[in-house]
Amino acid sequence: MKLFSAFLSLFTLFLFCSFMTNKPKANRELSPVLNDYIENAKKDFDKIPADRKEQLKKIASYVQAKLNAEKKAGLIFICTHNSRRSHMGQLWAYAAANYYGIKGISSFSGGTEATAFHPNAIKALTNAGFSITKKGEGSNPKYEVKYAADAPAVTVFSKKYMDAPNPTTNFVAIMTCSQANEACPVVHGASVKIAIPYEDPKQADGKPNQDDVYNERCRQIATEILYAFSLVKDTN
């Protein structure tokens, strides 16, 4: 009987350790608001259309292959103005990698032209739990974004996709709008180009449903990028 009790105790400890190991490794670093947002967004994985899941799996496969071969992977999220959707994609990639404990991810954004990181996109991301601080003035100021307490801030501003500090080779180009995808049949320097276009929340600017539209788009991008990274296994 004592032997059985000892075995049961060891088995229970094994199950507990396995559970802790399989939990996302880095979500304790996230702010409570952002962590809760992610936990809720994950519940919508089954609502992602099958055709979009196939595109997201391509992103996951690219990232996994790069991590396996080089221990690092670079992504550039591209839309026309680099003001809304591409910034959301860039920042959700960092948050998703952190949440799932995936090291070696470098995420960037860019456009076919430069404008500015739009205040409505900033508001939606702030509502989701990102900490965003303006660090300059002018028509295209820089912002510092924090998604985890122990992670370095990400500096974001509007730029063309080939401008510094974006990589010029060895990255996946993720096209977040149809216009940019059509305007750039070839993204120079990209290892592969994958299109996951989103409806532009810009159409709601100044309208009564403005915040709802931006929050909806932020949630959609978060859910899909989280889904992609949920398929990636850390190799570091």
C-alpha positions in Angstrom: 0.0 0.0 0.0 2.8 2.4 0.9 4.5 1.5 -2.4 1.3 2.3 -4.3 1.0 5.6 -2.5 4.5 6.5 -3.3 4.0 5.6 -7.0 0.7 7.7 -7.1 2.5 10.7 -5.6 5.3 10.4 -8.2 2.8 10.0 -11.0 0.9 13.1 -9.9 4.1 15.1 -9.7 5.0 13.9 -13.2 1.6 15.1 -14.6 2.0 18.5 -12.9 5.5 19.0 -14.3 4.3 18.0 -17.8 1.4 20.4 -17.5 3.8 23.2 -16.5 6.2 22.4 -19.3 3.5 22.5 -21.9 2.1 25.8 -20.8 3.2 28.9 -22.8 6.7 29.7 -21.5 6.6 33.4 -21.5 3.1 34.6 -20.7 4.0 35.5 -17.1 6.0 38.4 -18.5 2.9 39.9 -20.3 0.8 42.5 -18.7 -2.4 41.0 -17.2 -4.5 42.9 -19.7 -2.6 41.6 -22.7 -2.4 38.1 -21.4 -6.2 38.0 -20.8 -6.7 39.4 -24.3 -4.6 36.6 -25.8 -6.4 33.9 -23.8 -9.7 35.2 -25.1 -8.4 35.5 -28.7 -7.3 31.9 -28.7 -10.9 30.8 -28.2 -11.6 32.1 -31.7 -9.1 29.8 -33.5 -11.9 27.6 -34.7 -13.6 30.7 -36.3 -10.7 31.3 -38.7 -11.8 30.3 -42.2 -10.0 27.3 -43.7 -8.4 29.2 -46.6 -6.9 31.7 -44.2 -5.6 28.9 -42.0 -3.8 27.5 -45.0 -2.0 30.9 -45.4 -1.2 31.1 -41.7 0.2 27.6 -41.8 2.6 28.8 -44.5 3.8 31.5 -42.2 4.3 29.0 -39.4 6.2 26.6 -41.7 8.5 29.3 -42.9 9.2 30.4 -39.3 9.7 26.8 -38.2 12.1 26.1 -41.0 14.2 29.2 -40.3 14.3 28.4 -36.5 15.4 24.9 -37.3 18.1 26.0 -39.6 19.3 29.3 -38.2 17.7 29.7 -34.7 16.1 32.9 -36.0 13.4 34.1 -38.3 12.6 37.6 -39.7 9.1 38.8 -40.7 8.0 42.0 -42.4 4.3 42.8 -42.4 3.6 45.0 -45.4 0.6 47.2 -46.4 0.3 50.3 -48.5 0.8 53.1 -45.9 2.4 51.2 -43.0 0.0 53.0 -40.7 -2.5 50.4 -39.3 -2.7 46.7 -40.3 1.0 46.2 -40.8 1.9 47.7 -37.4 -0.7 45.5 -35.8 0.8 42.4 -37.5 4.3 43.4 -36.4 3.4 43.9 -32.8 1.1 40.8 -32.5 4.0 38.7 -33.9 6.2 39.8 -31.0 3.5 39.2 -28.5 2.6 35.8 -29.9 6.2 34.7 -29.9 6.6 35.8 -26.3 3.4 34.1 -25.3 4.4 30.8 -26.8 8.0 31.1 -25.6 9.5 31.2 -29.1 12.9 32.9 -29.2 14.7 34.3 -32.3 11.8 36.2 -33.8 12.4 39.6 -35.4 9.3 41.3 -36.5 9.1 44.4 -38.7 6.6 46.4 -40.8 6.7 48.6 -43.8 4.7 50.0 -46.7 4.9 50.8 -50.3 4.9 54.4 -49.1 5.5 56.0 -45.6 2.8 58.0 -43.7 2.5 57.6 -39.9 1.4 55.1 -37.3 -2.3 56.0 -37.0 -3.7 57.1 -33.7 -6.8 54.9 -34.1 -4.5 51.8 -34.5 -2.5 52.9 -31.5 -5.7 53.2 -29.4 -6.9 49.7 -30.4 -3.5 48.2 -29.6 -3.4 50.1 -26.3 -6.9 48.7 -25.4 -5.5 45.2 -26.1 -2.8 45.7 -23.5 0.3 47.1 -25.3 2.1 50.0 -23.7 2.8 52.6 -26.4 4.7 55.8 -25.8 5.3 58.6 -28.3 9.0 59.5 -28.6 9.1 62.3 -31.1 7.2 65.0 -32.9 6.4 65.8 -36.5 4.3 64.1 -39.1 5.7 60.7 -38.7 6.9 60.4 -35.0 8.5 57.3 -33.5 6.8 55.3 -30.7 8.2 52.8 -28.2 6.0 49.8 -27.7 6.2 47.3 -24.8 4.4 44.0 -24.8 6.2 42.3 -21.9 7.9 43.5 -18.8 11.3 42.0 -19.5 11.4 42.5 -23.2 13.0 45.4 -24.9 10.8 48.1 -26.3 10.0 48.0 -30.0 10.5 51.2 -31.9 7.8 51.7 -34.5 7.1 54.4 -37.1 5.9 54.4 -40.7 8.5 53.5 -43.4 8.8 51.8 -46.8 9.3 48.1 -46.4 12.9 48.3 -47.7 13.9 51.1 -45.3 16.0 50.7 -42.2 15.8 49.1 -39.7 14.0 46.4 -41.8 16.0 43.5 -43.1 16.8 43.6 -46.9 17.2 39.8 -47.3 16.2 36.6 -45.6 12.7 37.4 -44.4 9.1 36.4 -45.1 7.0 39.2 -46.6 3.5 39.1 -45.1 1.1 41.1 -47.2 -1.7 42.6 -45.0 -3.6 44.4 -47.7 -4.7 43.5 -51.2 -3.4 46.8 -52.7 0.1 46.3 -51.5 0.0 42.6 -52.6 -1.0 43.6 -56.1 1.5 46.6 -56.2 4.4 44.3 -55.2 4.2 41.1 -57.2 7.8 40.6 -56.1 9.1 41.8 -52.7 12.8 42.2 -53.2 14.9 40.4 -50.7 12.1 38.2 -49.4 12.6 34.5 -49.2 8.8 34.1 -49.7 5.7 36.2 -49.9 2.5 35.3 -48.2 -0.8 37.2 -48.5 -3.2 37.5 -45.6 -5.1 40.7 -46.5 -7.4 42.4 -44.0 -10.1 45.0 -44.6 -8.8 48.5 -43.9 -10.2 50.0 -40.7 -9.5 53.4 -42.3 -13.0 53.3 -43.8 -14.4 53.9 -40.3 -12.3 56.9 -39.5 -14.5 59.7 -38.0 -17.6 57.5 -38.0 -19.6 56.5 -34.9 -18.4 52.9 -35.2 -14.7 53.9 -35.5 -13.5 52.3 -32.3 -15.5 49.1 -32.8 -14.0 48.6 -36.3 -10.5 49.2 -35.2 -10.9 46.9 -32.1 -12.4 44.2 -34.4 -9.5 44.4 -36.8 -7.0 44.3 -34.0 -8.7 41.2 -32.6 -8.8 39.5 -36.0 -5.1 40.1 -36.6 -4.2 39.0 -33.1 -6.2 35.8 -33.4 -4.7 34.8 -36.7 -1.1 35.7 -35.8 -1.5 33.8 -32.5 -2.8 30.8 -34.4 0.2 30.8 -36.7 2.6 31.0 -33.8 0.7 28.3 -31.9 1.9 25.9 -34.7 5.6 26.8 -34.2 7.9 24.9 -31.7 10.8 26.7 -30.1 14.2 25.3 -31.0 16.4 27.5 -28.9 
